[in-house]
């Protein structure tokens, strides 16, 4: 289960066909066979699973993701050395990150089958341990800004209706002001940025492994708790028991905090903005985006939203 959320001048027109061309060239540079690679996700990155070897390939939308890719590699090394099981970079016949056709490519080891997700209590335990860490000297995480990429995403969404673009830009502005006025209950520190059970995979030994490190930043710990709460509260993707296990495991219920509804609306809007850049890729994404826009405009139930 996953649902999104540096500016990239070349990110327009980033679909599966473009990403596969980059994949083939990157595999050639790394001494790997790309034939039969399966696309797992197309969002901020195109994510492929190779069939020739147990590796994941993440292709960033533009060369502007180079700094973030370098940070991902450093964060992975730090967390693994600190006892938080995290996805590890693969050893390939090229220095990482790779730059191919102005896209940034990183090869990662797989975590098990890739579809055996962690549980909400395992996610809570992982986050609690991660939030207790202090980054090493030399690893400077960026300050978290929820809408930092939203304007670029909306500008790059070539298939987005102008009325929807205007509505989302206005909503982003209003919620950005509301976010800046929040008083958080937990102390700030390192956050994953997209913490949900879809980014916690069991390896072959059953150990939950944290993946997708590109959103790491310094910010409010509540941000790493908000998706699990929303998945239960708004969408029904988690049961009451699953959410209770998450709260018990972490030791704090973000839904009891008085800023919850603002943070929830911020995160939901980011999810819709993230989807806007991909509506030209296939009919399923376009239909889901239209459904979500109707709900934002009317206040309708979100229980029919599908995970992406």
C-alpha positions, 0 to 999 in steps of 0.5 A: 500500500502506498500513496504519494507524495527538487524541481526538475526541468526535464520531468515532463513527459516522464512515462513508462516508455521513457523510463524503460529507455533509461533503465536499459542504458543504466543496466548496460552501464552497470553490467546487468540484464534489463530484459523482463524488468517489471515496473512496480510504480510510476510516481516521483520515480519509476521503480522497476524490479529486475528478473535477471538478478534480485535488484530494484532500479529507481529512476528519478524524473530529472538530474535535479534528483542527484542530491536526493539520491546521494542523500538516500545512499547516505541515509541507508548506510546510517540507518543500517549501521544504527540497527534500523533495517533499511534497504541497501544499495546494490553492488554494481559495475558503476558508481552510484548514483548513475546519470543517464539521459539527465535522469538519476538511477540507483540500484537497490537490493530487493527486500523479499518478494516485494509484496509482503508488507510490514504490519502497522505495529512493525511500522510503529516500532520502526518509526519509534526507533528511527525517530530516536536517532541523531544523524551522524556528523556530515549528514545534513538533512533538508528541512521538511516543507510539505508543498515544496514540489507542488507548484512544479508538479502542477506546472508539469501536469500537461493533461491537468484541466486548468480549473483543477490546476487553479483549485489545487494551487489555491488549496495548497496556498491556504493549507500551507498557511495553516501548516505554518501556524501549527504547534506540534506536540512532538519534538522535531527530528529526522523523519522518513517523509512517506511512512506507511506500511507500503514502504515497509517490506519483509525480507526473506527472513521476515524482518521488516525493512524500511524502503523509499528513502528519498523523502528523508528530512528534518521535520515534525514527527507527526508527519510520519504518523499521519498516513497510517491515521488517514488510511484508517480514518478517511479511507478505511485501508486500515482496521480499527485494530490495526490503527490501535496497534500502531498507536500502542507501538509508537506511544502517541495517537496523532489523531488526538492532537489538535492539529490533526485535521490540518495535517491530514488535509495537507497530506491528502492534498499532496496525494492528489497533487502527486497524482495530477502529474501522472493522469496522462499515463493511463485511464485508471490514474485519470479516473482515480484523480477525477474521483479524488478531485470531486471529493475535495470539491464536495467534501464527499466520502473518501471510502471509495479511493483506491491506493496507488 
